Amino acid sequence: GMRISACVIMRDEALNIAECLRSLCGNVDEIIVVDTGSVDDSVKIARQFTRQVFFYEWDNDFARAKNYALAQANGDWIVFLDADEYFVAETGKNLRSIALDCDKKFDVLQIYRQNIDRDKQNMFLDAAYVLRFFRRNPMLKYVERIHETVQFIDGYSARTANVNKEALQLYHTGYSTEIIKKKCARNLAVLQEEIKEKPDKKLRF
């Protein structure tokens, strides 16, 4: 009876979205894709994998866009990937068994992610654990315009664990040489909005 929803937000991710969604197919019960204004073939490609493609008008706020995606999901657990992430080999098939094992113990799970440079023959850059898998709960929401994270909005401290990297692992191509230049320009626009709202807050680029 455990259901898993996969969520992804995207914009002009025609080079990445197929790989992302392909690594989810067969491993989750539904795939929710939210497009924030693509002008390339992202939407057309996404519709090859799921009928649940939604549209959100981009407002320089990653948390709002992701919370909109969460509102469309019906699963007991959510796996929320970036469009330029995908599961390594067959590790995605372990999502359900991991959720079943952790259901009564944890609220959010962090997955081991390797950053690779697609422009340099997938050269390894670095690795870290990132929060991508969590229980669906109306109190668990994304916060912050940029560098958004999931937390309980009622102040409850989420029970968190790292998933064994042999069981579940991601590749991330978003820091590739050419892509990172575009990301910096995008992030600058989001940060400028953040500064307007919270001029005294210490921000990370």
JOZIGI-V899754 format. One record per pair of residues at least 12 apart in sequence whose ideal C-beta (glycine too) atoms are under 8 Angstrom apart, sorted by sequence separation. I is the first residue (numbers start at 1). J is the second residue. D is the distance in whole Angstrom. If there is no record, write none. Layout:
# JOZIGI-V899754
{{I J D} {I J D}}
This chain:
# JOZIGI-V899754
{{8 20 6} {21 33 7} {56 68 5} {114 126 8} {115 127 7} {140 152 6} {141 153 5} {191 203 6} {8 21 7} {33 46 4} {56 69 8} {114 127 5} {139 152 5} {140 153 8} {54 68 7} {66 80 7} {113 127 6} {139 153 6} {191 205 7} {54 69 7} {112 127 7} {113 128 6} {137 152 8} {139 154 5} {17 33 8} {33 49 8} {79 95 6} {112 128 8} {113 129 7} {134 150 6} {33 50 6} {112 129 6} {113 130 5} {139 156 7} {188 205 8} {6 24 4} {31 49 6} {32 50 7} {35 53 7} {54 72 6} {77 95 8} {111 129 7} {131 149 6} {140 158 7} {187 205 6} {31 50 4} {33 52 7} {34 53 8} {35 54 7} {36 55 8} {110 129 4} {111 130 6} {113 132 8} {131 150 6} {30 50 7} {32 52 5} {33 53 5} {34 54 5} {35 55 5} {36 56 5} {37 57 7} {52 72 7} {110 130 6} {111 131 8} {6 27 8} {31 52 6} {33 54 7} {34 55 7} {35 56 7} {36 57 7} {37 58 5} {110 131 5} {111 132 5} {184 205 8} {6 28 4} {30 52 6} {32 54 7} {34 56 5} {36 58 4} {77 99 4} {109 131 8} {110 132 7} {111 133 6} {4 27 8} {5 28 7} {8 31 7} {10 33 6} {76 99 7} {108 131 6} {109 132 8} {110 133 8} {4 28 4} {5 29 7} {6 30 7} {7 31 8} {8 32 7} {9 33 8} {10 34 7} {11 35 7} {14 38 8} {25 49 6} {109 133 4} {134 158 8} {4 29 6} {5 30 5} {6 31 5} {7 32 5} {8 33 5} {9 34 5} {10 35 6} {11 36 5} {13 38 7} {17 42 5} {21 46 7} {24 49 8} {108 133 7} {109 134 7} {3 29 4} {5 31 8} {6 32 7} {7 33 8} {8 34 7} {9 35 8} {10 36 7} {11 37 5} {12 38 5} {14 40 4} {77 103 8} {88 114 8} {108 134 4} {3 30 8} {5 32 6} {7 34 7} {9 36 6} {11 38 5} {12 39 6} {13 40 8} {14 41 4} {18 45 5} {22 49 7} {76 103 8} {107 134 6} {108 135 7} {10 38 7} {12 40 5} {14 42 5} {17 45 5} {21 49 4} {85 113 7} {107 135 5} {13 42 5} {17 46 6} {21 50 7} {36 65 6} {106 135 8} {131 160 8} {12 42 6} {18 48 7} {107 137 7} {133 163 7} {11 42 7} {14 45 6} {18 49 7} {34 65 6} {10 42 5} {34 66 8} {103 135 7} {108 140 7} {107 140 7} {129 162 5} {34 68 6} {99 133 7} {34 69 4} {98 133 7} {133 168 8} {10 46 7} {32 69 5} {34 72 7} {95 133 7} {132 170 7} {32 72 5} {130 170 7} {32 73 5} {42 83 8} {146 187 6} {108 150 6} {30 73 7} {30 74 7} {146 190 4} {30 75 7} {107 152 8} {145 190 5} {146 191 6} {29 75 6} {145 191 8} {9 56 7} {11 58 7} {28 75 7} {85 132 8} {145 193 6} {146 194 6} {122 171 8} {145 194 5} {108 158 5} {110 160 7} {112 162 7} {125 175 6} {28 79 6} {81 132 6} {107 158 4} {108 159 7} {109 160 7} {110 161 7} {112 163 7} {122 173 8} {80 132 6} {107 159 5} {108 160 5} {109 161 6} {110 162 5} {111 163 5} {145 197 8} {9 62 8} {79 132 6} {80 133 8} {106 159 5} {107 160 7} {109 162 7} {110 163 7} {112 165 4} {79 133 5} {80 134 8} {105 159 7} {106 160 6} {109 163 5} {24 79 7} {78 133 7} {106 161 5} {114 169 7} {116 171 6} {118 173 4} {9 65 5} {77 133 7} {78 134 6} {105 161 7} {112 168 7} {113 169 7} {114 170 7} {116 172 7} {117 173 8} {120 176 8} {9 66 6} {24 81 7} {77 134 7} {78 135 8} {111 168 5} {112 169 5} {113 170 4} {114 171 6} {115 172 5} {116 173 6} {119 176 5} {120 177 7} {146 203 8} {147 204 6} {77 135 6} {78 136 5} {111 169 7} {112 170 7} {113 171 7} {114 172 7} {117 175 7} {118 176 4} {119 177 4} {146 204 8} {7 66 7} {76 135 7} {77 136 6} {102 161 7} {111 170 6} {113 172 5} {115 174 8} {117 176 5} {119 178 6} {9 69 6} {27 87 8} {76 136 6} {115 175 5} {116 176 8} {117 177 6} {119 179 8} {8 69 7} {20 81 6} {75 136 6} {118 179 8} {7 69 4} {20 82 8} {7 70 6} {20 83 6} {23 86 4} {24 87 7} {73 136 6} {20 84 7} {22 86 7} {23 87 4} {7 72 8} {20 85 6} {27 92 4} {98 163 6} {7 73 6} {17 83 5} {20 86 5} {27 93 5} {70 136 7} {16 83 5} {19 86 5} {26 93 8} {28 95 7} {5 73 4} {16 84 4} {24 92 6} {27 95 5} {5 74 6} {23 92 5} {27 96 7} {98 167 6} {5 75 3} {13 83 4} {16 86 8} {80 150 8} {98 168 6} {3 74 7} {4 75 5} {7 78 6} {13 84 7} {70 141 7} {3 75 4} {4 76 7} {5 77 7} {6 78 8} {7 79 7} {8 80 7} {70 142 7} {3 76 5} {4 77 5} {5 78 5} {6 79 5} {7 80 5} {8 81 5} {10 83 4} {94 167 5} {95 168 7} {2 76 5} {3 77 8} {4 78 8} {5 79 8} {6 80 8} {7 81 8} {8 82 7} {9 83 7} {67 141 5} {94 168 6} {2 77 7} {4 79 6} {6 81 7} {8 83 5} {67 142 5} {66 142 4} {91 167 6} {92 168 8} {91 168 5} {63 141 7} {64 142 8} {91 169 5} {63 142 4} {62 142 7} {63 143 5} {89 169 8} {63 144 6} {87 168 7} {88 169 4} {62 144 8} {63 145 6} {66 148 6} {87 169 7} {88 170 7} {62 145 6} {87 170 6} {88 171 6} {61 145 5} {62 146 6} {86 170 7} {87 171 8} {60 145 7} {63 148 4} {85 170 5} {86 171 6} {62 148 4} {85 171 7} {85 172 5} {84 172 6} {85 173 8} {81 170 7} {84 173 5} {85 174 8} {82 172 7} {84 174 4} {4 95 6} {4 96 6} {82 174 6} {2 96 6} {4 99 6} {84 179 7} {2 99 6} {2 100 6} {2 103 7} {62 190 7} {60 189 6} {61 190 7} {60 190 5} {5 136 7} {61 193 7} {60 193 4} {16 173 6}}
